[in-house]
Amino acid sequence: MKIKPLGDRVLVEAIEAKETVKGGIFIPDSAKEKPQEAKVVAVGPGKKDDNGKLIPMDVKVGDTILTSKYGGTEIKIDDKEYKILNSSDILAIVEK
């Protein structure tokens, strides 16, 4: 199944944090925080301003981003979990 977000929305896949810390302690799923780093899977065309001019998106497919902690809507496609975010829920692009 292929998903194309509308407007200024972005489809992302969460990048899971490592399950152990330096001391080798295992962190159970119930104690983990929601991941804030995600990979962009699909991008909408952008938002239109008051004059009807299209404002292009700042992110592209393949970018790694930081998202707001509780923003977006979680969805499941082909047994994989994704999140659809508004562009305002994207905090930064991670450059490596």
Summary of the structure (lengths in Angstrom):
residues: 96
radius of gyration: 15.3
end to end distance: 30.1
largest distance: 56.4
contacts: 227
relative contact order: 0.29
helix: 6%
strand: 42%
